Amino acid sequence: MISGWSTGLSKIMQLTYLSMDFKLLIIGLGGSYWVLAWVGERWLFQPFAQWLGSIKQSVFKRPKTRKQYKLIMEQMKF
């Protein structure tokens, strides 16, 4: 719908005209969001989660509890 290929669809949906600059802005914002999300998942969120986990462990002074199904799977392997 952004690219302007389907004029019939825009007539059915009664869409208003969008200038090419605004279309490029929308596409640019979507692309920048995708890049930021990818960078965050790749390099930011994992170290941040590990850092928060270490702070939580040092504050509450108890180790992290493992999921029950992982313990059962480990016991079944041996």
N, C-alpha and C positions, 0 to 999 in steps of 0.2 A: 504494500500500500504506500510505502514511503517513496519507492522508486518511480511511481507514476505509470506503471505498465498497464494497470487494469482500470481503464476509464469507466467501463461498464460497472465494475464493482463500486467505484466511487459514486456513480449515479444512484445505484441501489441503496447504498448506505448514506447518501446525502452528505458526503464529506465536503468540507470547505477547501478552498485552494490553499496550498502551502508553497511558499517561495522556495527556490532552490537553496538559498542560504540557510533557511530554517531546517530544511531536510538534512543538509550537511551537518548542521549543529546537532540534530537529534542523533544522526549516525555517529558523529564524533563523540558525543557524550556516552552513547552505548559502548563504543569501542574502548574509551578510556575507563569506563566502569569494568569492562571485561579484563583489561590489563591490570587494573588495581586489584581486582579480586584474585587473579592468577598469581600476582606477586605476593599478595597476602597469604594465600594458601601455601605457596611454595616456600617463602622465606620468613614470614612474620608470625603467623599464628601458632605454628608448632613450637618455636622457641619461647614465645610468650606463654603458652599453656604449660610448658615444662617449668618455666620460671615461677608461674603462679602455683604449680604443684609443689615445688620445693619450698616456697614460702608457707604454704598451707601445712606441709609436713613439719616445718620448723616451729610454727606457732602452736599446733595441736599436739606435737610430740608423739605421734603414733604413725606407724607405716600405713601406706595405702592398702586398702583391702582389695583383693583380686576378685574378679567375677566368679561366681559359683560354677558356671558351666565350663570355664577354663580349667578350674581345679579338677572337675570330674573328667574332662577330656585327658588331662595329664595322667590321672590315676588309671584310666582305661588303657593308655598306651603301654604301661609296664606290666 
